[in-house]
């Protein structure tokens, strides 16, 4: 995005929006005590950010810290910036289109981070289009220089990251977009948790379905987010109507609520078990069709 097309918030707008997003973080249980931090650009070389040691649910506008991207503090309330602002500064350095950053500890996505698991299943179109896949980067001590160094290789290609044994961070072209991406990260993690560990079944989108979503994402101007592994064939193309009589091919008896030939969850076809190498090969094929590389 060209600089002249950017619309920077005023200092007053940035302070007000940061306080509001902090309140939402706290109300949604994304943070406890003084966890988390938020920032946004107010001009090309200056950000407004949250102070250290303050609950995000009880901030006031006059507590915000204004600082340059080189780390120089321009103005502040009683407290300076969080030690984790270094992570924000690195994101702005790596992504010229990043205008805001939100970091928190949402319980489910943080649990994935603690388990060392990325969010990369092709099962949820909204997540794939608006957020993309979410890698999990290796552990570094909170507030250390190790965190900005650990995320740097991934910032340009993705829109959010999990920080091992720590939490989640997301960025965007506005404070609203950065916050929505953090919300989407937690929601995506919850869907993966339910389908993978509670229901125990998920129909993975086919490669053609994933390709269609990637093209939609590109039309929306989102060029980052990664491409998840896909299934060779669709497994979600038959309607399932509760109470419809279906003849069981094994017993000849009629049952109800499942389409003939469908998987036990009621979704047609099921999905064949694929090896990791097969998934990688399929993903490479999708990326190649889209003109990318992996």
Buried (B, 14 or more C-beta within 10 A) or exposed (E): EEEEEBEBBEBEBBBBBBBBBBBBBBEBEBBBEBBBBBBBBBEEEBBBBBBBEBBBBEBEBEBBBBBEBEEEEEEBBEEBBBBBBBBBBBBBEBBEBBBBBBBBBBBBBBEBBBEEBBBBBBBBBEBBBBBBBBBBBEBBEBBBEBBBBBBBEBBBBBBBBBBBBBBBBBBBBBBBBBBBBBBBBBBBBBBBBEBBEEEEBBBBBBBBBBBEBBEEBEEEEBEBBBBBBBBBBBBBEBEBEEEBEBEEEEEEEEEEEBBEEBBEBBBBBBBEEBEEEEBEEBBBBBBEEBEEEE
